[in-house]
Amino acid sequence: MVIIHYGSSSSSSSFSSHPWKYHVFLSFRGEDTRNNFTGHLCSALRQNRITTFMDDQLRRGEEISTALLQAIEQSRISIMVFSRNYASSKWCLDELVKILECKNSNQRLVRPVFYKVDPSDIRNHRGSFGKALANHECRFKVQKWKDALSEAAHLLGWHLLDEHCSKSSVIHEIVKEISEQVINSTFMDVAKYPVGIKPRVHKIHKLLGVEGRDVHMVGIWGVGGIGKTTIARAVYNSIAHKFDGSCFLEKVRENSMGAKGFVKLQKKLLCEILKGTNLKVANEARGITMIKEMLQYKSVLLVLDDVNDIDQLNNLAGDCSWFVKGSKIIITTRDRQLLTSHGVNLIYEVQKFDHHEALELFSWNAFKRNGPLDGFAELIERAIHYAQGLPLVLCVLGSYLCGGNVDKWQAEAQQLEKFSL
C-alpha cells in the first residue's frame, strides 16, 4: 500500500479555483483581420458569454510580451486565424509555438481558421508564408516556427478560402462548437482563499498518473475539516478536460441515504459523463450494469466525495475493471479502512496545516490580506493554536473575527480557550 503524507516542509501556495482565466485566446495578424473577421468573431464569442482574450494593443519590439504568454497559458481553447501576413509577425509565430506547447502538455483544444490562405501553403512553407519565413533572421527560431506552422496546418479547422465563403456562417459554426466545449467544461468552486492547495494537488497528480493509461483509484483520507473535498475539487478542475467524461459526486454519504439513494447517484453519474443523456435506472443492480456497459468506451474522471460505507463504492465504482484505460477515480473519506477494504492501495493522507499555512489562511479570512495586522500577533497565535491546523476552523474563526477590534478578539480568545480542541 502506498500512503503519502503531506508534511509541513512544502510551502503554502495559492491555487486558482479555476484553471482557466479565459475560455478562448485569439491569435491573429492585426493588419489582416483585426477590424473584420477576427473582430467580428471576438464580438460573437463575447455575446455568447464566452470569455475571450483578444490583444487590442499595437505590437512593438522583438519579443512577445509576458502578458500574452500568460493569457495563452490561462486559456482553455486557442484559435489561430491564419491570414496572408500571419507569418511575417514574430509575435504571431511565438504565440503559435506557445499555443502548441500548451496543447501538447495539457491537451487543450486548438483550432485553426484558414482565412483566405491554403493550408498546404502553411504546411509546406510556400507563398506568403515561405517568403515571410525567409525574411526572418534567427535560424533557430525559424525552425521552431516552421515546425509549429506544419503542425498547426494539419489540425482540423475552418476554411474561408475566398470571398464567396460566408464569414457569418463560419463565425456561427465556431461559436456553436466553442459554446459546446465551454458548456461541457464545468468547473467547481474550490475556495475563496485557496492557501496550500497547489502542492497537495501536485502530490495527487503523481498518485493518479494522469498521463498514464492505467486505471487508478486514489483515496484522499483525513479527519473532518481538513480540506479533503476542497483538494478533490481542485484536482478535478485541473484535469477534467483530459477525459472523455467527468463527474464529481458530492456528499455521497448524505445523498445515498433514503429511498433509491444509490439509484439517483448512479443516474447522476451516467448523465454527467454522457453529457445530458436522459436515462432511466430501474434499480441498483441495473445501474451497475449500465455503468459498466455505457462507459466502456470513454475515459472518465470520477470523484466520489465523502464516502463512509462500502456499499457506496460497490454501487458506484466497484473496481478498476468497470472503467476503460486511462480512467481515474478519486475517493474522499475519513475512513482509511474503508479504502483498504475496497482494494484502494494509493492513499493520500491529508495533514493539518503547518504554522505558515495556518497564519496565511487565517489572515486572509480575518484581515483580507496574507499576513496579520500590527497589534494582533499574540491573539492570532492563540487562535491558530485553537484551530490546530484545520483549514475549516481557521476559515470560520477568521471570518467571525473579521473587523473586530483587539478587545473583541481578547474576549473571544478567552472563550475559545475554555473549549480547546
C-alpha positions in Angstrom: 0.0 0.0 0.0 1.2 3.5 -0.8 0.4 6.2 1.7 1.7 9.7 1.1 1.8 12.1 4.0 1.9 15.8 3.2 4.3 17.3 5.8 5.0 20.9 6.8 8.1 21.1 4.6 6.1 22.0 1.5 5.4 25.7 1.0 2.0 27.2 1.2 1.0 28.1 -2.4 -2.2 29.6 -3.7 -4.1 27.7 -6.3 -6.7 29.2 -8.6 -10.1 27.7 -8.2 -10.5 27.8 -12.0 -7.6 26.6 -14.1 -8.6 28.9 -17.0 -9.0 32.7 -16.8 -10.2 32.7 -20.4 -12.3 30.4 -22.5 -10.7 31.4 -25.7 -7.4 33.0 -26.8 -7.3 34.5 -30.3 -4.1 34.6 -32.2 -4.2 36.7 -35.4 -2.4 39.2 -37.6 -3.8 42.6 -36.7 -3.3 44.3 -40.0 -5.1 41.5 -41.8 -8.2 40.7 -39.7 -8.4 42.8 -36.5 -11.1 45.1 -38.0 -13.0 42.4 -39.9 -13.1 38.7 -39.4 -11.3 38.4 -36.0 -13.0 41.4 -34.6 -16.4 40.1 -35.6 -15.6 36.6 -34.2 -14.5 38.1 -30.9 -17.7 40.1 -30.6 -19.8 37.0 -31.4 -18.0 34.9 -28.8 -18.3 37.5 -26.1 -22.0 38.0 -26.9 -22.4 34.3 -26.1 -20.8 34.7 -22.7 -17.5 33.1 -23.9 -14.7 34.9 -22.1 -12.3 35.7 -24.9 -8.8 37.2 -24.9 -8.1 39.4 -28.0 -4.9 41.5 -27.8 -6.0 45.1 -28.6 -2.6 46.6 -28.3 -0.3 47.5 -31.2 2.7 45.2 -31.1 6.1 46.7 -30.9 9.5 45.2 -30.3 11.0 41.8 -31.0 9.8 39.8 -28.0 6.3 38.6 -27.2 5.1 40.1 -24.0 4.8 38.1 -20.8 1.2 39.1 -20.5 0.4 37.4 -23.8 2.2 34.2 -22.8 0.3 34.1 -19.6 -3.0 34.7 -21.4 -2.2 31.7 -23.6 -1.5 29.5 -20.5 -4.7 30.7 -18.9 -6.9 29.9 -21.9 -8.9 26.7 -22.3 -9.1 27.0 -26.1 -6.9 28.7 -28.6 -7.9 29.8 -32.1 -5.3 30.8 -34.7 -6.6 32.9 -37.5 -4.1 32.2 -40.3 -4.1 35.0 -42.8 -1.7 36.3 -45.6 0.7 38.2 -43.3 0.4 36.0 -40.2 4.0 34.6 -40.6 5.5 38.0 -41.1 4.9 38.7 -37.4 7.4 37.2 -35.0 4.8 37.8 -32.2 2.3 35.7 -34.1 4.8 32.9 -34.6 5.9 33.0 -31.0 2.3 32.8 -29.9 1.7 29.8 -32.1 4.7 28.0 -30.6 3.4 28.7 -27.1 -0.1 27.6 -28.0 1.1 24.2 -29.4 3.4 23.7 -26.3 0.3 24.1 -24.1 -1.7 21.9 -26.3 0.8 19.1 -26.2 1.5 19.3 -22.5 -2.1 19.9 -21.3 -4.4 18.5 -24.1 -6.0 21.9 -24.6 -8.2 22.5 -27.6 -6.5 24.2 -30.5 -8.3 25.1 -33.8 -7.1 27.0 -36.8 -9.1 29.3 -39.1 -7.6 29.5 -42.6 -8.6 33.0 -43.7 -8.0 33.3 -47.5 -4.9 31.1 -47.3 -4.4 27.5 -48.3 -3.4 25.1 -45.5 -0.9 23.4 -47.8 1.0 26.7 -48.2 1.3 26.9 -44.4 2.2 23.2 -44.1 4.9 23.4 -46.8 6.0 27.0 -46.2 5.0 28.3 -49.6 3.6 31.5 -50.9 3.4 34.4 -48.4 4.4 32.0 -45.6 7.6 30.9 -47.3 8.6 34.5 -48.1 7.9 35.6 -44.5 10.0 32.8 -43.0 12.9 33.5 -45.4 13.0 37.1 -44.2 13.3 36.2 -40.5 17.0 36.2 -39.4 17.2 33.9 -36.3 17.6 30.4 -37.8 17.0 28.6 -34.5 13.6 30.3 -34.1 12.8 29.9 -37.8 13.0 26.1 -37.5 10.7 26.1 -34.4 8.3 28.4 -36.3 8.3 26.1 -39.4 7.6 23.0 -37.2 4.8 24.9 -35.5 3.2 26.0 -38.8 3.4 22.5 -40.2 1.8 21.0 -37.1 -1.0 23.6 -36.9 -1.8 23.3 -40.6 -2.7 19.6 -40.1 -5.3 20.4 -37.4 -9.0 20.3 -38.1 -10.3 23.8 -38.6 -12.5 26.2 -40.5 -11.8 27.5 -44.1 -12.6 30.8 -45.7 -10.6 30.5 -48.9 -12.3 33.2 -51.0 -14.9 36.0 -50.9 -17.6 33.5 -51.8 -17.4 31.9 -48.3 -19.8 33.3 -45.8 -18.0 34.9 -42.9 -21.1 35.0 -40.8 -21.8 31.3 -41.3 -18.3 30.3 -40.3 -18.4 32.5 -37.3 -21.7 30.9 -36.3 -20.1 27.4 -36.6 -17.1 28.5 -34.5 -19.3 30.0 -31.8 -21.5 26.9 -31.7 -18.6 24.5 -31.3 -16.8 26.6 -28.7 -20.1 27.0 -26.8 -20.5 23.3 -26.6 -16.9 22.9 -25.4 -17.4 25.5 -22.7 -20.7 24.1 -21.5 -19.1 20.6 -21.2 -16.2 22.0 -19.2 -17.8 22.6 -15.8 -15.5 23.9 -13.1 -16.2 23.7 -9.4 -15.6 26.5 -6.9 -12.7 25.5 -4.8 -12.0 28.0 -2.0 -12.2 31.8 -1.5 -8.7 31.8 -0.3 -7.0 28.6 -1.7 -4.0 28.6 0.5 -1.8 25.4 0.5 -3.8 23.6 -2.2 -1.3 23.6 -5.1 1.4 21.4 -3.5 -1.3 18.9 -2.4 -2.8 18.8 -5.8 0.6 18.0 -7.3 1.0 15.1 -4.9 -2.3 13.7 -6.0 -1.5 14.2 -9.7 1.5 11.9 -9.2 -0.5 9.2 -7.5 -3.2 9.3 -10.2 -0.6 9.1 -13.0 -2.7 11.5 -15.0 -0.9 11.0 -18.3 -0.7 7.2 -17.9 -3.1 4.7 -19.4 -3.6 2.6 -16.2 -6.9 2.9 -14.4 -6.2 4.2 -10.9 -8.3 4.6 -7.8 -6.8 7.1 -5.3 -8.1 7.7 -1.8 -7.9 11.1 -0.2 -8.1 10.4 3.6 -8.1 12.7 6.6 -10.1 14.0 9.5 -13.2 16.2 9.1 -12.5 19.8 8.2 -9.0 19.2 6.9 -9.9 20.0 3.3 -10.4 16.7 1.5 -13.3 18.0 -0.6 -11.5 21.2 -1.4 -8.4 19.4 -2.6 -10.6 17.0 -4.7 -12.3 19.9 -6.4 -9.0 21.5 -7.2 -7.7 18.2 -8.7 -11.0 17.8 -10.6 -10.7 21.3 -12.1 -7.1 20.8 -13.1 -7.5 17.5 -15.1 -11.2 17.1 -16.0 -10.6 18.4 -19.5 -8.2 15.5 -20.2 -11.0 12.9 -20.1 -13.9 11.9 -22.4 -16.3 12.4 -19.5 -16.2 13.5 -15.9 -18.4 13.6 -12.8 -18.0 14.9 -9.3 -20.5 13.2 -6.9 -20.6 15.4 -3.8 -21.8 14.3 -0.3 -22.1 10.6 -1.3 -22.8 9.7 2.4 -25.7 12.1 2.6 -27.1 11.6 -0.9 -27.0 7.8 -0.8 -29.5 7.7 2.1 -33.2 7.3 1.7 -35.3 5.6 -1.0 -33.4 4.9 -4.2 -30.4 7.0 -3.0 -27.9 4.8 -4.8 -30.1 4.8 -8.0 -30.2 8.6 -8.0 -26.4 8.8 -7.7 -25.9 6.2 -10.4 -28.2 8.2 -12.7 -26.4 11.4 -12.0 -23.0 9.7 -12.7 -24.2 8.4 -16.0 -26.0 11.6 -17.1 -23.0 13.8 -16.3 -20.4 11.7 -18.0 -22.7 11.0 -21.1 -23.4 14.8 -21.3 -27.1 15.1 -20.6 -28.4 11.8 -21.9 -31.8 11.2 -20.3 -31.6 7.7 -18.7 -33.8 5.6 -16.6 -32.2 3.4 -13.9 -34.6 0.8 -12.6 -32.6 -0.3 -9.6 -29.1 -0.6 -8.1 -28.2 -3.8 -10.0 -29.3 -2.3 -13.3 -27.4 0.8 -12.5 -24.2 -1.2 -12.0 -24.7 -2.9 -15.4 -25.3 0.4 -17.1 -22.2 2.0 -15.7 -20.1 -0.9 -16.9 -21.6 -1.1 -20.3 -22.2 2.6 -21.2 -18.8 3.8 -20.0 -16.6 1.1 -21.6 -15.6 3.3 -24.5 -14.9 6.6 -22.5 -12.0 7.6 -20.4 -13.6 9.1 -17.3 -12.6 11.1 -14.2 -14.9 10.2 -11.3 -14.8 11.7 -7.8 -16.8 10.1 -5.0 -16.8 12.7 -2.2 -17.4 11.9 1.5 -17.8 8.1 1.3 -18.4 6.3 4.5 -19.8 2.9 3.5 -18.5 0.0 1.3 -21.9 -0.3 -0.4 -21.5 3.2 -1.8 -18.3 2.2 -3.5 -19.8 -1.2 -4.7 -22.7 0.6 -6.4 -20.7 3.5 -8.0 -17.2 2.2 -8.7 -16.9 -1.5 -7.9 -13.4 -1.9 -9.1 -11.0 -0.8 -11.8 -12.3 -3.3 -14.3 -15.5 -1.2 -14.7 -13.6 1.6 -16.4 -11.7 1.9 -19.7 -7.9 2.5 -19.8 -6.8 6.0 -18.7 -9.7 6.5 -16.3 -9.1 7.9 -12.8 -11.3 7.5 -9.7 -10.8 9.7 -6.6 -12.5 8.8 -3.3 -12.5 11.2 -0.3 -13.2 9.7 3.1 -12.5 9.8 6.8 -12.2 6.0 7.0 -8.8 4.6 5.9 -10.0 1.0 6.5 -12.8 1.6 4.0 -10.3 2.3 1.3 -8.2 -0.7 2.2 -11.3 -3.0 2.2 -12.2 -1.8 -1.4 -8.7 -2.6 -2.6 -7.6 1.1 -2.9 -3.8 1.0 -2.4 -3.0 4.5 -3.4 -3.9 6.7 -0.4 -3.1 10.3 0.1 -3.2 11.3 3.8 -4.0 15.0 4.2 -2.0 16.5 7.0 -3.1 19.5 9.0 -1.8 23.0 8.0 1.7 23.9 9.3 2.1 27.2 11.1 2.9 29.3 8.0 -0.1 28.0 6.1 -2.4 28.4 9.1 -1.2 32.0 9.6 -1.8 32.9 5.9 -5.3 31.3 5.7 -6.4 32.8 9.0 -5.1 36.3 7.9 -6.9 36.2 4.6 -10.2 35.5 6.4 -9.6 37.9 9.3 -7.8 40.8 7.6 -8.3 40.2 3.9 -4.5 40.1 3.4 -1.9 37.4 3.5 -0.4 38.5 6.8 -1.6 39.8 10.2 -2.2 43.4 11.3 0.1 45.0 13.9 -1.1 44.6 17.4 -2.8 41.2 16.8 0.2 38.9 16.9 -0.4 37.3 20.3 -4.1 36.9 19.7 -3.6 35.3 16.3 -1.2 32.8 17.8 -3.9 31.8 20.3 -6.5 31.4 17.5 -4.1 29.3 15.4 -3.4 27.1 18.4 -7.1 26.6 19.0 -7.7 25.7 15.3 -4.9 23.1 15.4 -4.2 23.3 11.7 -7.7 22.5 10.5 -8.5 24.8 7.5 -12.2 24.8 8.1 -11.7 26.0 11.7 -9.2 28.7 10.5 -11.7 30.0 7.9 -14.7 30.0 10.3 -12.8 31.6 13.1 -11.0 34.2 10.9 -14.3 35.2 9.2 -16.0 35.5 12.6 -13.3 37.8 14.0 -13.0 39.9 10.8 -13.5 43.6 11.5 -13.3 43.2 15.3 -11.0 45.3 17.5 -8.4 44.0 19.9 -10.8 44.0 22.8 -13.3 41.8 21.0 -10.5 39.4 20.0 -9.3 39.2 23.5 -12.8 38.3 24.8 -13.3 35.7 22.1 -9.9 34.2 22.7 -10.7 33.7 26.4 -13.9 31.9 25.5 -12.3 29.7 22.9 -9.6 28.5 25.3 -12.3 27.1 27.5 -13.2 24.7 24.7 -9.8 23.6 23.4 -10.0 21.1 20.6 
